[in-house]
Amino acid sequence: MESAIHSVPGATGAIYAIRRNLFVPLSRGIVLDDVVIPMRIVLGGSRAIFDSAARAYDSASESPEREYQRKTRTLAGKLPASG
């Protein structure tokens, strides 16, 4: 529904595509490129949309510990860098 209004705030990391000319190299330390890249595209005046025909398949984490690591990485990427 966000696509119908304008743009989605992030992409599904497992599958997304962008126009080559819209890509800007990432700064060191970026963790959530699937949020930063689409956000930059939208801020630059283009749209980021969801295509319901796109498909991606992923396997479940091997263990609760592995899932914890994955979630920790995702959440850490949303925090501002300290320094």
Secondary structure as GFF3:
##gff-version 3
##sequence-region A 1 83
A	DSSP	alpha_helix	2	5	.	.	.	ID=ss1
A	DSSP	three_ten_helix	20	22	.	.	.	ID=ss2
A	DSSP	alpha_helix	33	43	.	.	.	ID=ss3
A	DSSP	alpha_helix	64	76	.	.	.	ID=ss4
###
